[in-house]
């Protein structure tokens, strides 16, 4: 205790040391208080930061509404106190920015509103709001300016989005009216589809009837084609018989001439009679063949009923095709079906004349063969006449005694021979003409059969196509009906949408940011307080160790422990006093809000003691180099403690030494005491770490003083 009393007696006996003991505890509050008061609430004074605003915007239109975003922004800024707004011209803004009167220049370009009105165009253009800052003049002002611009940008976005939403909902109302019109149109289309469906049913019925008629017509043409073969054979036989008949008649007339020449000589009567008998027999055979051929040819010809049926089938086919063409042209069916019907009509028009001509040939042939003056009747009469002549020649032998009558008969035969020859020649020529016309008839009938087959096949395809068209029309009718219902429902839904400014505001700003703070930091000064309080305590300890003499002693120490205790008391009193004074001033003088006052006082005292004994260790053991090391360590602790920014944002070196710096734990402890945000376990760790540092530093001081004291005692004994 003698050492303790002597040391303090020395202090109280010197006015300068007393003044130092009084002033040094005030150093932390002087340092921390001045800095904290300067930066206590800089964001609360941003209304003093001058900013120039230049409005060059020109109004534009969007969906019939006038857009003047520039004027709206100016109006909003005039009601905004975040910054000191100055609404000036471009030249005034530039001059003030260059002279330092304005920290930022905001320029609203002349196409600002025009770009906003391009939102519904094919190539919309974003609005460009420019602002000019000078980070080199003051970076903090740039940060504040950027925050203000972010709020301005958000306000403009909300306003423009609201106008966009209003325009879009206006178009939605127009779309609803369009849906209603489209629903009415779809309903009319559905009615039209019903008419088309009804017309298609009629088309299908007529096509079925056409297909049936074309089948009958095809069967008739097949019968005609099969009969033409027999007709050709009959005509060829007729022509051959007519030729034989003509040869027999020639021979017969020659024999009659010879008989007339030789009738006088009765001696040659028997010879002429024999030649006449042979010619008559040949003539009789030829006339019988001719008559049989004509009868056979007539049998091969179609009857009048069959001819009438063919003509009626052609007429029905033509009428059905014409009716089909009328129905198709009036029903609005697909163009492909119309083209098929037109092609069918052209085919019928080409086939019908040839068919009627061929059928007419049958009628002419039938008329030439039949009737009283027909070839068959004439051939029958010829056969009868020849038979009579033969009978006459047979009785000629019996009446040779009646030669005068024979001569007269022979003269009569000779007189009729020319007519007979002419009739036979005409018959041959007629059958030859008929034979020559048969190929044309056969070709026409073949074309008629082919056309009838194509016509029947085409009619069948039309029936199938009409049936498929009917199915498609039914599907279309169901779709148009559903479309009309959906359009009516959509129009009703859109019509029920009633929008107000509240809806527009909701779409423009659909999100409300709700910030939940687990702790409260009223202003920027409270955020900086832990760092500057810790820094003030460190500066106070450094000032004490720079000024106060610690290396010597008032009396010769008896033990190292007594020497240590006297030094401990010198550091303890000003360190605790500085901490208490600082706490009282910042809490009650500056209004610092503290959540836990006991923790706040405890951690500030422990931090002050830690700094004090750390520097005492450096100064007592090393003197002035220790003071220099203390200043270097101050810089390291400021850089690594995370007082301004989170430690994780620092580089790897400072982040690595952060857990070993006492200032880190002083700041953590003060934050927990002020806001209860760091965690009680962190506070306990800080207290334990600081107490450990205090114990370690004092232990090292005691060891050093104890060793030094023993060495001085040893030197004194030796001397």
C-alpha positions in Angstrom: 0.0 0.0 0.0 3.0 2.3 0.6 3.7 2.2 -3.1 0.0 2.9 -4.0 -0.2 5.9 -1.6 3.1 7.3 -2.8 2.1 7.2 -6.4 -1.2 9.0 -5.8 0.4 11.5 -3.5 2.7 12.4 -6.4 -0.3 12.9 -8.6 -2.1 15.1 -6.3 1.0 17.2 -5.5 1.3 18.2 -9.2 -1.4 20.4 -10.7 -0.6 19.3 -14.2 -1.1 15.7 -13.3 -4.4 16.6 -11.6 -5.4 18.5 -14.7 -4.5 15.5 -16.8 -6.5 13.2 -14.6 -9.5 15.5 -15.1 -9.1 16.3 -18.8 -8.2 12.8 -20.1 -11.5 11.2 -19.2 -13.2 13.9 -21.2 -11.2 13.1 -24.4 -13.5 10.2 -25.5 -16.6 12.4 -25.2 -14.9 15.3 -27.0 -13.9 13.0 -29.8 -17.0 10.8 -30.1 -19.4 13.6 -29.3 -18.2 16.0 -31.9 -18.1 13.3 -34.7 -21.5 11.8 -33.7 -23.2 15.2 -33.5 -21.8 16.1 -37.0 -23.3 12.9 -38.5 -26.1 12.4 -36.1 -28.9 12.5 -38.7 -27.5 13.5 -42.2 -30.4 11.8 -44.0 -32.8 14.0 -42.0 -31.2 17.0 -43.6 -31.2 16.0 -47.2 -33.8 18.7 -47.8 -30.8 21.1 -47.7 -29.1 19.3 -50.6 -29.6 21.6 -53.7 -30.7 19.7 -56.9 -31.5 21.4 -60.3 -34.5 20.1 -62.4 -34.8 20.9 -66.1 -38.2 20.2 -67.7 -38.1 20.0 -71.6 -40.9 17.5 -71.9 -43.7 18.1 -74.5 -47.2 16.6 -74.1 -48.3 13.6 -76.0 -51.5 11.4 -76.5 -52.3 7.9 -75.5 -55.7 6.4 -76.5 -57.2 9.8 -76.8 -55.8 10.9 -73.4 -53.2 13.7 -73.0 -49.9 12.6 -71.4 -47.8 15.2 -69.7 -45.4 13.2 -67.6 -42.9 16.0 -67.2 -45.5 18.4 -65.6 -46.8 15.6 -63.3 -43.2 15.0 -62.2 -42.6 18.7 -61.5 -45.8 18.9 -59.6 -44.9 15.9 -57.4 -41.4 17.2 -56.8 -42.7 20.6 -55.6 -44.6 18.7 -52.9 -41.5 16.6 -52.1 -39.2 17.8 -49.3 -36.5 15.0 -49.7 -34.1 17.4 -51.5 -33.9 21.1 -52.2 -35.4 21.2 -55.7 -34.6 24.1 -58.0 -36.6 24.2 -61.3 -34.4 26.1 -63.7 -33.4 26.2 -67.4 -30.8 24.0 -69.0 -28.1 26.8 -69.0 -28.8 27.8 -65.3 -28.6 24.1 -64.3 -25.3 23.6 -66.1 -23.8 26.7 -64.7 -24.9 26.0 -61.1 -23.6 22.4 -61.4 -20.2 23.5 -62.6 -19.9 26.1 -59.8 -20.9 23.7 -57.1 -24.3 25.3 -56.3 -26.1 22.1 -57.4 -25.1 18.6 -56.4 -27.2 16.9 -59.1 -29.0 18.0 -62.3 -32.1 16.1 -63.4 -33.1 16.6 -67.1 -36.6 15.6 -68.4 -36.1 15.3 -72.2 -38.7 16.7 -74.6 -39.7 13.2 -75.9 -40.4 11.9 -72.3 -44.2 11.8 -72.7 -44.0 10.8 -76.3 -42.0 7.7 -75.5 -44.5 6.8 -72.8 -47.3 6.9 -75.4 -45.6 4.2 -77.5 -46.4 1.4 -75.1 -49.1 -0.1 -77.5 -47.1 0.3 -80.6 -45.1 -2.4 -82.4 -41.8 -0.8 -81.3 -42.3 0.8 -77.9 -39.5 3.1 -76.6 -38.6 3.3 -72.9 -38.6 6.7 -71.3 -35.1 8.1 -70.6 -34.7 10.3 -67.4 -31.1 11.5 -67.1 -29.4 12.9 -64.0 -25.9 14.2 -63.7 -23.8 13.8 -60.5 -20.1 14.4 -59.5 -18.9 11.6 -57.2 -15.5 13.4 -56.9 -17.1 16.3 -55.1 -18.9 14.3 -52.5 -19.6 10.6 -52.8 -22.2 10.7 -50.0 -24.2 13.2 -51.9 -24.2 10.9 -54.9 -25.6 8.1 -52.7 -28.4 10.3 -51.4 -29.1 11.5 -55.0 -29.3 8.0 -56.3 -31.7 7.0 -53.5 -33.9 10.0 -54.4 -33.7 9.1 -58.1 -34.8 5.6 -57.3 -37.9 7.0 -55.5 -38.6 9.4 -58.4 -38.2 6.5 -60.9 -40.7 4.4 -58.9 -43.2 7.3 -58.7 -42.9 7.8 -62.5 -43.3 4.1 -63.1 -46.4 4.0 -60.9 -47.9 7.0 -62.7 -47.1 5.7 -66.2 -48.3 2.2 -65.4 -51.5 3.6 -64.1 -52.1 5.4 -67.4 -51.1 2.3 -69.3 -53.5 0.3 -67.3 -56.3 2.8 -67.9 -55.6 2.6 -71.6 -55.5 -1.2 -71.6 -58.8 -1.5 -69.7 -60.3 1.0 -72.2 -59.3 -1.4 -75.0 -60.6 -4.3 -73.0 -64.0 -2.6 -73.0 -63.7 -2.2 -76.8 -62.8 -5.9 -77.0 -65.9 -6.7 -75.0 -68.0 -4.8 -77.5 -66.2 -6.6 -80.3 -66.9 -10.0 -78.6 -70.6 -9.1 -78.5 -70.6 -8.2 -82.2 -68.6 -11.3 -83.0 -71.1 -13.4 -81.0 -73.9 -12.0 -83.1 -71.9 -12.7 -86.2 -71.2 -16.2 -85.0 -74.9 -16.7 -84.4 -75.7 -15.5 -87.9 -73.0 -17.8 -89.3 -74.7 -20.7 -87.3 -78.0 -19.8 -89.0 -76.3 -19.8 -92.3 -74.7 -23.1 -91.6 -78.2 -24.5 -90.9 -79.3 -23.3 -94.3 -76.3 -24.8 -95.9 -77.0 -28.1 -94.1 -80.6 -28.0 -95.4 -79.4 -27.3 -99.0 -76.8 -30.0 -98.7 -79.5 -32.5 -97.8 -81.4 -31.6 -101.0 -78.2 -31.9 -103.0 -77.6 -35.3 -101.5 -81.1 -36.4 -102.4 -80.8 -35.2 -106.0 -77.3 -36.7 -106.3 -78.8 -40.1 -105.1 -81.5 -39.8 -107.7 -78.9 -38.8 -110.3 -76.8 -41.8 -109.4 -79.8 -44.1 -109.7 -80.7 -42.7 -113.2 -77.1 -42.9 -114.4 -77.0 -46.5 -113.3 -80.2 -47.2 -115.4 -78.7 -45.3 -118.3 -75.4 -47.3 -118.0 -77.3 -50.6 -118.0 -79.3 -49.5 -121.1 -76.1 -48.5 -123.0 -74.6 -51.8 -122.1 -77.6 -53.6 -123.7 -77.3 -51.4 -126.8 -73.6 -52.1 -127.0 -74.2 -55.9 -126.8 -77.0 -55.6 -129.5 -74.7 -53.6 -131.8 -72.5 -56.7 -132.3 -75.4 -58.8 -133.5 -76.6 -55.9 -135.7 -73.2 -55.7 -137.4 -73.2 -59.4 -138.1 -76.8 -59.1 -139.5 -75.9 -56.2 -141.7 -72.8 -58.0 -143.0 -75.0 -61.1 -143.8 -77.5 -58.8 -145.5 -74.9 -57.2 -147.6 -73.5 -60.6 -148.6 -77.0 -62.0 -149.5 -77.7 -58.8 -151.5 -74.5 -59.3 -153.4 -75.4 -63.0 -154.1 -78.9 -61.9 -155.1 -77.6 -59.3 -157.5 -75.3 -61.9 -159.1 -78.3 -64.3 -159.5 -80.4 -61.5 -161.0 -77.7 -60.7 -163.5 -77.4 -64.3 -164.4 -81.2 -64.5 -164.6 -81.6 -61.5 -166.9 -78.8 -62.8 -169.1 -80.6 -66.1 -169.3 -83.9 -64.4 -170.2 -82.1 -62.5 -173.0 -80.6 -65.7 -174.3 -84.0 -67.3 -174.0 -85.6 -64.5 -176.0 -83.0 -64.8 -178.7 -83.3 -68.5 -178.9 -87.0 -68.9 -178.4 -87.6 -69.1 -182.0 -85.6 -72.1 -182.7 -87.6 -74.7 -181.0 -84.7 -77.1 -181.2 -82.9 -75.0 -178.6 -85.9 -74.6 -176.4 -84.9 -77.3 -174.0 -81.4 -75.8 -173.6 -82.7 -72.3 -172.8 -85.3 -73.7 -170.6 -82.6 -75.5 -168.6 -80.4 -72.3 -168.3 -83.5 -70.4 -167.2 -84.3 -73.0 -164.6 -80.8 -72.8 -163.2 -80.8 -69.0 -163.0 -84.2 -69.0 -161.4 -83.0 -71.5 -158.8 -79.9 -69.3 -158.0 -82.1 -66.2 -157.8 -84.5 -68.0 -155.5 -81.7 -69.1 -153.1 -80.2 -65.5 -153.0 -83.6 -63.9 -152.3 -84.3 -66.4 -149.5 -80.9 -65.6 -147.9 -81.5 -61.9 -148.3 -85.0 -62.1 -146.7 -83.5 -64.2 -143.8 -80.7 -61.7 -143.2 -83.1 -58.8 -143.0 -85.4 -60.5 -140.6 -82.4 -61.5 -138.4 -81.1 -57.9 -138.4 -84.5 -56.5 -137.4 -84.5 -58.9 -134.4 -81.1 -57.6 -133.2 -82.3 -54.0 -133.2 -83.7 -52.6 -129.9 -87.4 -52.3 -129.6 -89.2 -48.9 -129.6 -89.8 -49.2 -125.8 -86.1 -49.7 -125.2 -85.3 -46.7 -127.4 -87.9 -44.6 -125.6 -86.4 -45.7 -122.2 -82.9 -44.6 -123.4 -84.2 -41.2 -124.6 -86.1 -40.7 -121.3 -82.9 -41.7 -119.3 -80.9 -39.1 -121.2 -83.5 -36.5 -120.5 -83.8 -37.3 -116.8 -80.0 -37.3 -116.5 -79.8 -33.8 -118.1 -82.6 -32.5 -115.8 -80.9 -34.0 -112.7 -77.6 -32.4 -113.6 -79.2 -29.0 -114.3 -81.0 -29.2 -111.0 -77.8 -30.2 -109.2 -76.0 -27.3 -110.7 -78.6 -24.8 -109.6 -78.7 -26.1 -106.0 -74.9 -26.1 -105.8 -74.6 -22.5 -107.1 -77.1 -21.3 -104.6 -76.0 -23.2 -101.5 -72.5 -21.7 -101.0 -70.7 -25.1 -101.0 -66.9 -25.4 -101.5 -65.6 -24.3 -104.9 -64.2 -27.8 -105.5 -67.7 -29.4 -105.4 -68.9 -26.7 -107.8 -66.1 -27.5 -110.3 -67.0 -31.2 -110.1 -70.7 -30.5 -110.8 -69.8 -28.2 -113.8 -67.4 -30.9 -115.2 -70.3 -33.4 -114.9 -72.7 -31.1 -116.7 -70.1 -30.6 -119.5 -69.7 -34.4 -119.9 -73.4 -34.9 -120.1 -73.7 -32.2 -122.7 -71.0 -33.9 -124.8 -72.4 -37.4 -124.5 -76.1 -36.6 -125.1 -76.0 -35.4 -128.7 -73.9 -38.5 -129.7 -76.3 -40.7 -127.8 -79.4 -39.2 -129.4 -77.7 -39.5 -132.9 -76.9 -43.2 -132.3 -80.4 -43.9 -131.0 -81.8 -42.0 -134.1 -79.8 -44.4 -136.3 -81.6 -47.3 -134.7 -84.9 -45.7 -135.6 -83.9 -45.0 -139.2 -82.6 -48.6 -139.6 -85.8 -50.0 -138.1 -87.9 -47.8 -140.4 -85.9 -49.0 -143.5 -86.4 -52.6 -142.6 -90.0 -52.5 -141.4 -93.2 -51.3 -142.9 -95.0 -52.0 -146.2 -92.3 -50.4 -148.3 -89.4 -51.7 -146.1 -86.6 -53.9 -147.2 -88.1 -57.0 -145.4 -91.4 -56.6 -147.2 -89.8 -56.0 -150.5 -87.5 -59.0 -150.0 -90.5 -61.1 -149.2 -92.3 -60.0 -152.4 -89.1 -60.7 -154.4 -88.9 -64.2 -152.9 -92.6 -64.7 -153.8 -92.1 -63.4 -157.4 -89.1 -65.6 -157.9 -90.9 -68.6 -156.6 -93.8 -67.8 -159.0 -91.3 -67.5 -161.9 -89.8 -70.9 -161.0 -93.3 -72.4 -160.9 -93.9 -70.8 -164.3 -90.8 -72.3 -165.8 -91.9 -75.7 -164.5 -95.2 -75.4 -166.3 -93.3 -74.1 -169.4 -92.2 -77.5 -170.3 -95.8 -78.7 -170.1 -97.0 -76.0 -172.3 -94.4 -75.9 -175.0 -97.2 -76.4 -177.3 -98.3 -73.0 -176.3 -95.2 -71.3 -177.7 -96.8 -68.0 -178.6 -97.8 -67.5 -175.0 -94.3 -68.6 -173.9 -92.7 -66.1 -176.3 -94.9 -63.4 -174.8 -94.0 -64.5 -171.3 -90.3 -64.5 -172.2 -90.6 -61.1 -173.7 -92.4 -59.9 -170.6 -89.6 -61.3 -168.4 -87.0 -59.6 -170.6 -88.9 -56.4 -170.3 -89.0 -56.6 -166.5 -85.3 -57.7 -166.2 -84.0 -54.1 -166.2 -86.3 -53.2 -163.3 -85.2 -56.3 -161.5 -81.5 -55.5 -162.1 -82.0 -51.9 -161.0 -83.8 -53.0 -157.8 -81.1 -55.5 -157.0 -78.4 -53.0 -157.6 -80.1 -50.5 -155.3 -80.5 -53.1 -152.7 -76.7 -53.9 -152.8 -75.8 -50.2 -152.7 -78.2 -49.7 -149.7 -76.8 -52.6 -147.7 -73.2 -51.4 -148.6 -74.0 -47.9 -147.3 -75.6 -49.4 -144.1 -72.5 -51.6 -143.7 -70.2 -48.6 -144.0 -72.1 -46.7 -141.4 -72.0 -49.5 -138.9 -68.4 -48.7 -137.5 -69.5 -45.1 -136.8 -72.6 -46.5 -135.0 -70.5 -49.0 -133.1 -68.0 -46.2 -132.1 -70.8 -43.9 -130.9 -72.4 -46.7 -128.9 -69.0 -47.5 -127.3 -68.5 -43.8 -126.4 -72.0 -43.7 -125.1 -71.3 -46.7 -122.9 -68.0 -45.2 -121.6 -69.7 -41.8 -120.9 -72.5 -43.5 -119.1 -70.0 -45.4 -116.9 -68.0 -42.2 -116.2 -71.3 -40.4 -115.5 -72.4 -43.1 -113.0 -69.0 -43.2 -111.3 -68.9 -39.4 -111.0 -72.4 -39.3 -109.6 -71.3 -41.9 -107.0 -68.3 -39.7 -106.0 -70.6 -36.7 -105.8 -72.9 -38.6 -103.5 -69.9 -39.6 -101.2 -68.6 -36.0 -101.3 -72.0 -34.6 -100.4 -72.3 -37.0 -97.5 -68.9 -36.0 -96.2 -69.8 -32.4 -96.7 -72.9 -33.0 -94.6 -70.8 -34.4 -91.8 -68.5 -31.4 -92.0 -71.4 -29.0 -92.0 -72.8 -30.8 -88.9 -69.4 -30.4 -87.1 -69.2 -26.8 -88.3 -72.7 -26.1 -87.0 -71.8 -27.5 -83.6 -68.6 -25.4 -83.5 -70.3 -22.1 -84.6 -73.0 -22.7 -82.0 -70.4 -23.2 -79.3 -68.4 -20.2 -80.6 -71.4 -18.0 -80.3 -72.1 -19.2 -76.8 -68.4 -18.6 -75.7 -68.3 -15.2 -77.3 -71.6 -14.1 -75.6 -70.2 -15.4 -72.3 -66.8 -13.6 -72.9 -68.6 -10.3 -73.8 -70.7 -10.6 -70.7 -67.6 -11.2 -68.5 -65.8 -8.2 -70.0 -68.9 -6.1 -69.6 -69.0 -6.9 -65.9 -65.5 -5.6 -65.4 -65.8 -2.2 -63.7 -62.5 -0.5 -63.1 -61.8 2.6 -60.9 -58.7 4.5 -59.9 -58.2 1.9 -57.1 -57.9 -0.8 -59.7 -55.5 1.2 -61.7 -53.4 1.9 -58.5 -53.5 -1.8 -57.7 -52.1 -2.8 -61.1 -49.6 0.1 -61.1 -48.3 -0.8 -57.6 -49.5 -4.3 -56.8 -46.9 -4.9 -54.0 -46.8 -3.2 -50.6 -43.4 -3.6 -49.0 -43.9 -4.3 -45.3 -40.6 -3.9 -43.4 -40.4 -5.7 -40.1 -37.5 -4.4 -38.0 -36.3 -6.7 -35.2 -34.6 -3.8 -33.7 -34.9 0.0 -34.0 -32.1 2.4 -35.1 -33.6 5.9 -35.1 -31.0 7.6 -37.3 -27.6 7.5 -38.8 -25.9 8.6 -35.5 -27.3 5.6 -33.7 -25.8 3.3 -36.4 -22.4 4.9 -36.0 -22.5 5.2 -32.2 -20.9 1.8 -31.4 -17.9 2.4 -33.6 -17.3 6.0 -32.5 -17.9 5.3 -28.8 -15.3 2.5 -29.0 -13.0 4.7 -31.0 -13.4 7.5 -28.4 -12.5 5.2 -25.6 -9.4 4.0 -27.5 -8.4 7.6 -28.3 -8.8 8.5 -24.6 -6.6 5.6 -23.5 -4.1 6.5 -26.1 -4.0 10.2 -24.9 -3.5 9.1 -21.3 -0.6 6.9 -22.2 1.0 9.6 -24.4 0.9 12.2 -21.7 0.9 10.5 -18.3 4.3 9.3 -17.0 4.1 5.5 -16.4 7.7 4.3 -16.8 9.0 5.6 -13.4 7.7 5.3 -9.8 7.3 7.8 -6.9 9.3 5.6 -4.5 11.4 2.5 -4.9 9.1 -0.5 -5.3 9.4 -3.2 -2.8 7.7 -5.9 -4.8 6.5 -6.3 -8.4 3.0 -6.8 -7.2 2.8 -3.5 -5.4 4.4 -1.8 -8.4 1.7 -3.3 -10.6 -1.1 -2.4 -8.4 -0.1 1.3 -8.3 0.0 1.3 -12.2 -3.2 -0.6 -12.3 -4.9 2.1 -10.2 -3.6 4.8 -12.5 -5.2 3.2 -15.5 -8.4 2.0 -13.9 -9.6 5.3 -12.5 -9.4 7.4 -15.8 -10.6 4.5 -17.9 -13.7 3.9 -15.8 -14.3 7.6 -15.4 -14.0 8.2 -19.2 -16.5 5.4 -19.9 -19.1 6.7 -17.4 -18.8 10.3 -18.5 -19.1 9.2 -22.2 -22.2 7.1 -21.4 -23.9 9.8 -19.5 -23.3 12.5 -22.2 -24.3 10.4 -25.2 -27.4 9.0 -23.5 -28.7 12.0 -21.7 -27.0 14.8 -23.6 -27.3 13.6 -27.1 -30.4 11.4 -26.8 -28.8 8.1 -27.7 -31.4 5.3 -27.2 -30.2 2.3 -25.3 -32.2 -0.9 -24.9 -30.2 -2.2 -21.9 -28.4 0.4 -19.9 -26.6 -2.0 -17.6 -25.1 -3.9 -20.5 -24.2 -0.6 -22.2 -22.3 0.7 -19.1 -20.7 -2.7 -18.5 -19.4 -3.1 -22.1 -18.2 0.5 -22.3 -16.2 0.1 -19.0 -14.7 -3.2 -20.1 -13.8 -1.7 -23.5 -12.2 1.3 -21.9 -10.2 -0.9 -19.4 -9.1 -3.2 -22.2 -7.8 -0.3 -24.3 -6.2 1.3 -21.3 -4.3 -1.8 -20.1 -3.3 -2.8 -23.6 -1.6 0.5 -24.2 -0.1 0.6 -20.7 1.4 -2.8 -21.5 2.9 -1.4 -24.7 4.1 1.9 -23.1 5.5 0.3 -19.9 7.3 -2.4 -21.8 8.5 -0.5 -24.9 8.1 3.2 -24.2 7.6 5.4 -27.3 7.7 2.5 -29.8 4.8 1.0 -27.8 2.8 4.2 -28.3 3.5 4.0 -32.1 2.4 0.4 -32.2 -0.8 1.4 -30.4 -1.6 3.9 -33.1 -0.9 1.3 -35.9 -3.2 -1.2 -34.1 -5.9 1.5 -33.9 -5.9 1.7 -37.7 -6.0 -2.1 -38.0 -8.9 -2.4 -35.6 -10.9 0.4 -37.3 -10.5 -1.4 -40.6 -11.4 -4.8 -39.4 -14.0 -4.3 -36.7 -17.0 -3.9 -39.0 -18.0 -0.7 -37.3 -19.0 1.0 -40.6 -19.8 -1.9 -42.9 -20.4 -5.6 -42.2 -17.1 -7.5 -41.8 -18.1 -9.9 -44.7 -17.8 -6.9 -47.1 -14.1 -6.4 -46.2 -11.2 -8.0 -47.9 -9.9 -11.4 -46.8 -7.1 -10.0 -44.6 -9.3 -7.7 -42.5 -12.0 -10.3 -42.4 -9.5 -12.8 -41.1 -8.1 -10.6 -38.2 -11.6 -9.4 -37.2 -12.2 -12.1 -34.5 -8.8 -11.2 -32.8 -9.4 -7.5 -32.5 -10.7 -6.2 -29.1 -12.6 -3.4 -30.8 -14.7 -5.9 -32.7 -16.1 -7.2 -29.4 -16.6 -3.7 -27.9 -18.7 -2.8 -31.0 -20.7 -6.1 -30.9 -21.4 -5.6 -27.2 -22.5 -2.0 -27.6 -24.8 -2.9 -30.5 -26.4 -5.6 -28.4 -26.8 -3.3 -25.5 -28.4 -0.5 -27.7 -30.7 -2.6 -29.9 -30.7 -6.2 -28.6 -30.2 -7.3 -32.2 -26.9 -9.2 -32.1 -27.8 -11.8 -29.6 -27.2 -12.3 -25.9 -24.7 -15.0 -26.6 -22.6 -12.6 -28.6 -22.8 -10.1 -25.7 -21.6 -12.7 -23.2 -18.8 -13.7 -25.6 -17.8 -10.0 -25.8 -17.7 -9.6 -22.0 -15.7 -12.8 -21.6 -13.2 -11.8 -24.3 -12.7 -8.3 -22.9 -12.3 -9.6 -19.3 -9.8 -12.1 -20.6 -7.9 -9.4 -22.4 -7.9 -7.2 -19.2 -6.6 -10.1 -17.2 -4.0 -11.1 -19.8 -2.7 -7.5 -20.2 -2.4 -7.0 -16.4 -0.8 -10.3 -16.0 1.8 -9.4 -18.6 2.3 -6.0 -16.9 2.8 -7.7 -13.5 5.3 -10.2 -15.0 7.2 -7.4 -16.6 7.3 -5.2 -13.5 8.1 -8.1 -11.3 11.0 -9.1 -13.5 12.2 -5.5 -13.7 11.9 -5.0 -9.9 13.9 -8.2 -9.2 16.6 -7.1 -11.7 16.8 -3.6 -10.2 17.1 -5.1 -6.7 19.8 -7.4 -7.9 21.7 -4.5 -9.5 21.3 -2.5 -6.3 22.7 -5.3 -4.2 25.6 -5.8 -6.6 26.5 -2.1 -6.5 
